[in-house]
Amino acid sequence: DPQRNGPVAFGALGNGRGTAVRAKQTRRSTEAARTSVEHMCVRLNSLAFAHSQLAVLRGFVTAAWEQLHIEDARDERTGHKYADTLLRASDGTLRIAAREVGMHLGTRVCFVDTRERILDELHAMPIGPRHGALAAALEDVVAPALETIMSLVGDETVRTHAILGVCCGAVSAYERVILDGGELRIYEVKDAPILRADVDALAAFFVAKDSQGHAQGVPEHLVETAMRRLHSVLELFEAGSPALISQFASAPEADPLKGLTKHNIARVLIHRPDDAARKWVKERAKALTDLLTRHEHTNVHVDELLPQDVLKLGSRAAERESELEGAEDARRMSLPSQLQPSAEEVATRIELKRPSAR
C-alpha cells in the first residue's frame, strides 16, 4: 500500500492536518502571515537606522561625560555606569528585535509564501522523493524573495541577517517535510542519497560561492551551524529499519540538538513502508502516539540553535563612525563644568537677570 497504513499521521503536512507546534512558532507564523516580505525589510532598515543613531548617542554621552568635572568620585562612577548600562540595554533590545524580524521573514518566505511548493508538494506521493526537487523549488520560489531582500535592505550586515533568517526557515521547513511529512510522504533507505543531495543543495544555495569558491551569501560557518541538526537526522534515513529499531531502546527520548533520539527514530520509522517498520509501528501505536504528543514541541526552530550574538546590526566600522560623530557633537556644545550648576548658570539658562543691588 503506497499510502502506508501506519497508525500515526504525525504532521500530515501534505493534506493540511498538522499537529500543534510550539507556542512561539505559532505566534511567529501568525505574525509572518500578516506581514509581507517588503514590510519586514522596511522594519529591518528602521532598526538599523535606530541602531546607528544609538551609536551617535553613545558617542555623545561618553564624550560629554568626560567633559564634566564631578567632585565626588563615587557619583562619577555611578552615573557613568548607569548611562553605560542603559545604552547597552537599548543596543541589546534593538539586536533582539532585528533577529526576530529576520526570523519572522524566514518563516514568511518558507512557511507561507512557498508553502505549496515545499511543505505541501515536495517529495509527496504519488511522485515521491526525486533528485533535484528541492533545488528547483529554491530557485523558483525562494530566490525571488532573496532578490527582494537584496534590493530593499540597505546595510550589508543587516541584509545578511535577513537572508540567514530565510536560510533558517528553509532548514526548518525541510525538517518538517522529512520528519513530519504525514501520510503523503514515504521514505526508504534508497532515498537517502536524494535527501543528502537536497541538504547539499540547500547549503550551496545560501552560501552562494562564486567561481573562485568565495561565499557571496551567508557565511558558510553560519549555514553549517543552522544545518547541524539536519545532518544528524539524515543519518537515521541512511540506516535500515532493523538497525533503527535496535537503537530505539538505548537512545535518549528527546533532545532538540541531536538526531539519534527515540522521538526522531519514531518519526523516521512511521514514514517507512517496509514490513519491519510497519510491524514495529503497529505494535506500539499507542506508545508512539504518546511519545510524539509528549515531544511535539521539543524540536526548536533552527534559529534558536544559533548563538544569540550571531550577527550585529551594522558593521563595527559604521558603528565607530557614528560614535565619533556623536563625540564631535558633544565637543561643540557648551557643557557645564559640574553637575550642579551655579546660580549664574541657572539664571542664564532661564534668561533671568539677578536684581541689581540698591
ROFILUM-512665 format. One record per residue (C-alpha): residue in one letter; x negated, y negated, z negated. Coordinates in pm, whole numbers, plus 50000, padded with zeros to 5 digits. Last residue first. Layout:
BEGIN
AXYZ;...
END
This chain:
BEGIN
R479544009045449;A478154041745573;S479334051545919;P481894078945939;R480354110146094;K481184114446455;L483364141946587;E482884159746919;I483804193946788;R480404207846882;T478524176546778;A480084176646434;V479174213146383;E475604206446489;E475344176746251;A476734197445965;S474024223046025;P474644255946196;Q474624288846001;L473284314946244;Q470024296646298;S468274276546567;P471504270946753;L471464280447122;S471164257547422;M471644279947722;R469094284847998;R467344312447805;A470594331647764;D471334330548138;E467844344048209;A468484373147972;G471734381248153;E470004382248490;L467224403648344;E469844428448221;S471444429348567;E468074437348727;R467494464748471;E470824480748559;A470014479148931;A466674496348868;R468284522148638;S470604532148920;G474374529948889;L476914546348663;K474694574948548;L474874611648630;V474694644148431;D474944626748096;Q477534651147958;P475614681148091;L477604702748335;L479744732448229;E482714709448175;D482634701248547;V483504737548626;H486904736648458;V486974759448158;N487504796848183;T489144804447850;H492624790147906;E494234822448035;H492424840947759;R495254855147548;T497534858847848;L494924878648038;L494234901447743;D497934906247664;T498644915848025;L495644938848018;A496904956647704;K500404960247853;A499204974648185;R496504997348049;E497345029948226;K498375011448543;V495134991548555;W492965022748524;K494955041448788;R494805012049027;A491065007648976;A490215044449029;D492615047649325;D491105019049525;P493064987049600;R491084963049377;H492694929649280;I493534940448925;L489974953648896;V488494918748940;R490734901848684;A490134930048436;I486374926748474;N486734889148422;H488534891948086;K486434921047966;T483364899548022;L480414900548263;G480654866748433;K479434844548153;L479824807848064;P483514807347968;D483054838147746;A485684864847699;E486074899647552;P482394907447531;A481454938047741;S480904972047579;A484284987447666;F484514972548016;Q481134984548138;S482365019448233;I485365004748414;L483104981548611;A480895010548721;P483915031448822;S485285001649024;G482114996749225;A479884966649163;E479424938349415;F482614920849302;L481274920048945;E478014904049065;L480114876349217;V481154865348867;S477554856848776;H477144835449088;L480404817649001;R479154809748651;R476044792648788;M477904773449059;A478044739348888;T474434742848776;E473374752249130;V475144721549268;L473424699649010;H469994714449091;E470534708149463;P471124670849425;V474504662249585;G474244651749948;Q471234644250167;A469014672050034;H465704673950220;G465024705250427;Q463284687250713;S466284692250943;D468564676650682;K469984694050379;A473674689550299;V473674698549927;F477494699149930;F477954721150238;A474954743050166;A476314752449823;L479744761549959;A478204780750249;D476104801350007;V479224808049798;D481194819050104;A478334841450218;R478464858849879;L482204863449919;I481744879150261;P478894900950132;A481224912949850;D483994924150088;K482634959850107;V483234962749734;E486934957749796;Y489014926549741;I492784922749773;R494524888849755;L498234884549831;E499314898549494;G497694870749298;G494494851749369;D493454847449008;L489824859049030;I488904853349397;V491094823249480;R490894807449133;E487094808849143;Y487274792149484;A489374763749341;S486914758549055;V483984757249299;A485834732449521;G486754710149227;C483174709949104;C481974699849453;V484664672949474;G483444658449144;L479854660249271;I481044639249565;A482294612749322;H479034612249123;T477024609949446;R479084579249539;V478464564649193;T474714568149248;E474894553249598;D476964522949493;G479584512449748;V482334538249730;L484714533250024;S482934547150331;M481204576650166;I484354585549971;T486454585750289;E483844607150465;L483944631350171;A487734634450210;P487294641550583;A484754669050498;V487204687350270;V489914696750523;D488274709650842;E484614713750745;L485384729650409;A488064751750562;A485654764350829;A483024772850566;L485684790750361;A486824812650647;G483334820250777;H483464857850731;R486854873050658;P488734883550348;G492374893350409;I494344887850729;P497704900550595;M496914890450326;A495144861050167;H491404854450210;L492004816450201;E495704808850256;D497304794249944;L494374780749745;I492204770150040;R494244758450342;E497494751350161;R495864734449863;T493674710550063;D495254677749947;V496354690349605;F493934714449436;C490694706849624;V490974669649705;R492974658549401;T490964680149163;G487734665449297;L489094630249253;H490164638148898;M486564649448845;G485224615948965;V487814596948761;E486814616548451;R483104610048502;A483754573048561;A485774570648239;I483074588748041;R480424565148180;L482514534448098;T483064546447742;G479354553147697;D478474517647803;S481024503447560;A479564524647280;R476064513147367;L477144476747361;L478824480447022;T475864498846873;D473404472246998;A475534444046858;Y475824461246520;K472104469346508;H471194433246586;G473514420446315;T472264444846053;R468574438846130;E468934400846122;D471094401245811;R468494422445635;A465714399145745;D467434369245581;E466074337545738;I467554342546080;H465814324546363;L467884329346674;Q466044330347005;E465564368246993;W469304372646955;A469914352847271;A467604375547471;T469284407247346;V472794393047387;F472144381047742;G470524413547855;R473404433447711;L475934410147874;V474284414648214;A474264452348158;L477974450548074;Q478494432248401;S476824460848590;H479014486248409;A482174466548489;F481144466848856;A480604504448850;L483954509148678;S485684488448945;N483964507949224;L485074540449063;R488644527849037;V488634517749404;C487444552749497;M490284566649287;H492794546349487;E491384559049817;V491514595349701;S495174591149621;T496674590549274;R499844608049159;A498764643849233;A495394637549071;E497074625948750;T499214657348738;S496224679548817;R494184663148540;R497024666648292;T497334703548380;Q493574708148352;K493654692648007;A496494715347897;R494694746448016;V496334765548292;A499684782748289;T500044812948513;G500744808148878;R503744818449086;G503164799249413;N503144828749651;G499434829549725;L498484815449389;A499734845949206;G497694836448900;F497724870948743;A500194894548908;V499844922348651;P501184957548700;G499144965549011;N501174978949301;R498804966249566;Q500094946849871;P498184968650116;D500005000050000;
END
